[in-house]
Structure formats: C-alpha cells, structure tokens
C-alpha cells in the first residue's frame, strides 16, 4: 500500500505476508479505489458544471479504464506467479 512505497525500509514489510499473491492483489485493488477517489481537477469541475451529461460519460469511461488497468495488473501478477513456480 502507500506505506510500503513510502517506507520500504520499514522492518514490517520484510514479513512474507507482503510478498504473497493475495496481498499484491489486495494492494492493487486499494490503489484502484484510491485512483477513483482522488479529487477532480478544476477542468473536470468546470465540465461537470457546464455539461453534466458529458461529465457523467467521461466519469464512466474513466472508471472503466481504471478498472481495466487494475484487472490487467492483477492478471500480470498472476502470470508472474505461475512463471515463477514453473521456473523454480
């Protein structure tokens, strides 16, 4: 999570829990949720006020793209795990 990236040297992150596939999938889902919760910039706010229908469509498209990115990252992590298990 954010703390692991900000404090990678902290001893708690040496625990094997943080290296599991399950934790990495959880971490990706948290980042996806955070990306969606980030405050909108002033341009987005202006669009929202001026053209609500366009704003709704852009928000939907952004959500679809972000979800796709999280899903793609999870699939890559899964493939990395499969490859690592086959190589070992």
Secondary structure, DSSP 4 states (H G I P E B T S, - for coil): -HHHHH-TTSGGGGSGGGGSHHHHHHHHHHHHHHHHHSPPPHHHHHHHHH-HHHHHHHHHHHHHHHHHHHHHHHHHHHHHHHHHHHH-
